Amino acid sequence: MSTIMRNEKMAKVESRPFGRVAAYWAVTILLAFSIALSGIGQLMRYGGNVDLVTDIGFPLYITNILGTWKLLGVIAIVMPGFPRLKEWAYSGIFFLMTGAALSHVFANDYGNYGFHIILPLFYAALSIASWALRPQSRKL
């Protein structure tokens, strides 16, 4: 009888609420999709990516570096396993996005209604939320 009780307690401890799992995947997919599109846009120099970078004084080749790191970070976050790599990817995305927001602030390039500041900070918040909601199997 005590064996059955111990197994039931272990099962309850290991199970996660469905809402938390759904929230993790919703936030992570939104983050991965957004960062991947941004990285592809930078690699292809599509749309306003050229003006966005050069208007604040960065050389154009920085789009190749940023786009590559964004895509590698998305792959690291989405693929199973490699928890230490995931930690680095989350921190990299956070620092990349907060650095982008600060770069625009220091260059006085706020965009329409502060869009160049708000969007990267929103992505940074998504990375924090995804990191905080991640399942035990994706933690160190």
N, C-alpha and C positions, 0 to 999 in steps of 0.2 A: 504494500500500500504506500509506503514512504517513497518508493522508487517512482511510482506514478505521480505523486505530488511533486517530486523534484523535477520531473520531465515537464509537467505542466507549467511550473514556475519558470523554467528555462525557456520554454516556448514563448511565454508572455514577454519575457525580457528581450528576446531576440526579434520579436515582431515589431514592425513600425506601423504607425497609423497611416491609412491610405492617403489621407489629406496631405501629410508631410511628404510622402513619396511623390504624389502628384504635383505638389508645389515645387519640389526640387527639380523634377523633370521639366515643368513648365518654364521655370526661371532659367534653367540651364539651356534648354532649347532656344529660348528667346535670346539669351546671351550669345550662344554659339552662332546662331543664324546672323545676328546683327554684326558681330565681330568678323565673321567669315565674309559677309558682304562688304564690309569696310575694307578688309584686307585685300579682297579680289579687286575692289575698286581702286585701291592704291597701287596694286601691282600693274593693273591695266591703265592706270592714270585716267580713269574714267570720270566723267562729270566734273564736278568742282574740286576734285582732289588736288589737282595741280595748283589752282589758285589758293586753296585752303592752306597748303604747305608753304608756298612761295610768298604769300601775303604776310606771313609772320616772320619771314626772314630765313627759313630753312632752305637748304639746297634741294633740288628736285630729286636727287638720288635717294633721299631719305624715305621716299615712298616705297622703294624696293625693300629696304630694311624693315620698315614698319609693317608692310603688307605680309612679308614672309614670317615675321615673328607672330603676327596675329593669327595666321593660318596654322602655324605650328602649335600655338597655344590652344586654339580651338580643338585641334586633333587630340592634344594631351588631355583636355578636360573631358571630352566625349568618350574616348576609348576606355575600355575596362582595364583595370589593373594599374600599375605604376603610381601608387599614391604619392610618392615623393615628387615625381614629375608633375602631378596635378597641383601640388602645393606651389611649386615654382610657377606653373602656368597661371594659377589664380593671382598670385602676387604680381606676376608680370603684367597681366591685363589691368589690375588695379593701378599699378604705377604708371603704365602707359596712358591710361585714361585720365588720371589726375594730372599727369604731366602735360597732356594735351590741353586740358582745361587751363592750367596755369600758364602755359605758353601763349594761349590766346589772351589771357588776362594781361600778361606782361607786354604783349604787343598791341594792346588796346583794340583787339579785333573780337568784339563780342558777338557779331552777327546780328541778325534780326531777332529782337526780343531776347538776346543772350543765348541764342541757340548754340553757338560754338562753345559755350561754357556748360550749359545745362545738359546737352546730349552726352558728352564724355563723362560727366558726373553721374548721369543716369546709368551708363554702362558700368561705371565703377561700383555703384550701388548694387547692380545686378550681379556683379562678380562676388561681392560680399554675401549677398543673399544665397547664391548658388553654393558658395563655400560653406556657409553656416548650415544649410539644409542637407548637405551631402550625406549619403548613407555611410554606415560604419565601414563597409567594404572599400570605400574610397578615401578613408582617413588613414593617417600614419599610425 
